[in-house]
Amino acid sequence: MQAFGAALIVGPKGCGKTTTAKQQAKSYIEFQDEDERENDLLFANTHPSDLLKGLKPRLFDEWQDTPHTGTIRISGMKMYPMSLYESKESIDDIKSAGL
């Protein structure tokens, strides 16, 4: 965050992008929140700097729905789903697998 100012997390749906980002963020805007979406998109189009007000680091979830720039100032991070071992749905012992 110190080098780029922003991080873009990409990955398949349900792999934990939002959960991981919320663990690091001190404030956030969820553009998919139906109660706030229209207001947030209006601010994004008319006063985008107002969206930056809040504790930092600040999360913009589903920000692809808004007009934005940030070339070169955004670092990318790719996330993948957890393995069965990581999600504790499998064990790390082939002998116990009955093979």
C-alpha positions in Angstrom: 0.0 0.0 0.0 2.9 2.4 0.7 4.4 1.8 -2.8 1.2 1.9 -4.9 -1.5 3.4 -2.8 -4.1 0.8 -3.9 -4.4 -2.9 -4.5 -6.7 -4.7 -6.9 -7.7 -8.2 -5.8 -8.9 -10.4 -8.6 -10.1 -14.0 -8.6 -13.1 -16.3 -9.0 -16.3 -15.6 -7.2 -16.4 -17.0 -3.7 -12.6 -17.3 -3.2 -12.5 -14.8 -0.3 -11.6 -11.5 -1.9 -14.0 -9.4 0.0 -13.5 -11.2 3.3 -9.7 -10.8 3.0 -9.9 -7.2 2.0 -12.3 -6.4 4.9 -9.8 -7.9 7.3 -7.3 -5.2 6.2 -9.6 -2.3 5.6 -10.5 0.3 8.3 -13.5 1.5 6.2 -15.3 0.4 3.1 -18.0 1.1 0.5 -19.9 -1.8 -1.0 -21.1 -0.8 -4.5 -23.4 -3.8 -4.6 -25.3 -2.7 -1.5 -28.7 -2.0 -2.9 -29.6 0.5 -0.2 -26.6 2.7 -0.9 -25.7 1.8 -4.5 -27.5 4.7 -6.3 -26.1 7.3 -3.9 -22.5 5.8 -4.1 -22.6 5.7 -7.9 -23.9 9.3 -8.0 -20.9 10.4 -5.9 -18.5 8.3 -8.0 -19.8 10.2 -11.1 -20.0 13.7 -9.7 -17.7 13.9 -6.7 -15.3 10.9 -6.7 -13.0 12.5 -4.2 -15.8 12.3 -1.6 -15.6 8.5 -1.8 -12.1 8.7 -0.4 -13.2 10.3 2.8 -13.0 7.7 5.6 -10.5 5.7 7.6 -7.6 4.3 5.5 -7.0 1.8 4.1 -10.4 2.1 2.5 -12.1 -0.8 0.6 -14.2 -0.2 -2.5 -15.9 -3.5 -3.1 -17.2 -4.1 -6.7 -15.5 -0.9 -7.8 -15.5 -2.0 -11.4 -19.1 -0.7 -11.5 -17.8 2.9 -11.2 -15.8 5.1 -13.5 -12.2 5.1 -12.3 -8.6 5.6 -13.2 -5.4 4.6 -11.5 -3.0 3.4 -14.1 0.4 2.6 -12.5 -0.8 3.5 -9.0 -2.6 0.1 -8.4 -0.9 -3.1 -7.5 -2.5 -6.3 -8.6 -3.0 -9.5 -6.5 -4.6 -12.7 -7.7 -6.5 -14.9 -5.3 -7.4 -18.6 -5.8 -9.9 -20.8 -4.0 -8.5 -22.7 -1.0 -7.4 -26.3 -1.5 -9.5 -29.0 0.1 -6.7 -29.3 2.7 -6.7 -25.6 3.5 -10.5 -25.7 3.9 -10.1 -28.8 6.1 -12.3 -30.9 3.8 -9.4 -33.3 3.2 -6.4 -34.6 5.2 -2.7 -34.3 4.4 -2.0 -38.0 4.8 -2.3 -40.3 1.8 -2.2 -43.4 4.1 -5.4 -42.3 5.8 -7.1 -41.8 2.4 -7.6 -45.6 2.1 -5.5 -46.0 -1.1 
